[in-house]
């Protein structure tokens, strides 16, 4: 018995040692990619600034960005739309001396830092972020809670500095390695399965197949569709286009209790698609929020603004009913539970 315990302890010790080697290697690789990406984006920003001058939104500057965006996206994929190219130009303008770039900080860190107009505060956050190895979420929280001002005014600076580890712990290594900007830079699609748990993934797979088999005009567009607003990433689980209704259909799955924040977030998704991605002749997008748990399945439709009853009637004719969606959610959930009990 003692021999078996010793073998188990040795095996566990060996596993932990190997695991630490892998995690350390992944961190080093991610840091190297981040450093290379930051340098590349600074160089891109410098070249754009030198080509279009002070104003990138008028005349030649706007046309240049449009041209660069189309060409770079066709060759290198996502990450080079006009908005991101402007961010790179801004990056160069805010940090015009290349040697001052901090190798410990990622592109996601710098996107947050560029929003700080006070140069003294920005330099403080750069120094503290590098020294304390803050994650992006930790840096974001420190900025939003005015850490710079609080640390200057505080009598107990040690306690104020330490609180971030409790209020916003560092993420697991998987989330660091799967940074969407890193994946785009490496031309790895970030919109597949990397942000989802096993059960959530199974539900999304099932719903995607169900809607396509249902017919009624559905055409698949994207899954885990990412868009960025003010440096914050948002992901829509499933996006379809219904060519009968002539509109986008956005679907988001929530594994916990459905909240009013979930509904508000879907309304924001609908507004974004309405203002940025609707084509001429389209009707306004439709959002569906699904909540799947072991006891019930809740479905919430987010109708477009200024909706009228005629459109609503047509809308409910071609979209799956609440009962159909609930049935599919429950079916797949029970299948997962049955698989786990075998």
Secondary structure, DSSP 8 states (H G I E B T S, - for coil): -HHHHHHHHHHHHHHHHHHHHHHHHHHHHHHHHHHHHHHHHHHHHHHHHHHH-S-SSSTHHHHHHHHHHHHHHHHH-SS-SHHHHHHHHHHHHHS--GGG--TT--HHHHHHHTT---HHHHHHHHHHHHHHT--HHHHHHHHHTTHHHHHHH-S-HHHHHHTHHHHS----HHHHHT-HHHHHHTT--SSSSTT--HHHHHHHHHHHHHHHHH-TTEEEEEEEEEEEETTEEEEEEEEEEETTTTEEEEEEEESS---HHHHHHHHHHHHHIIIII--TT----EEEEEEE-SS-EEEEEE--TT--HHHHHHHHHHS--HHHHHHHHHHHHHHHHHHHH-
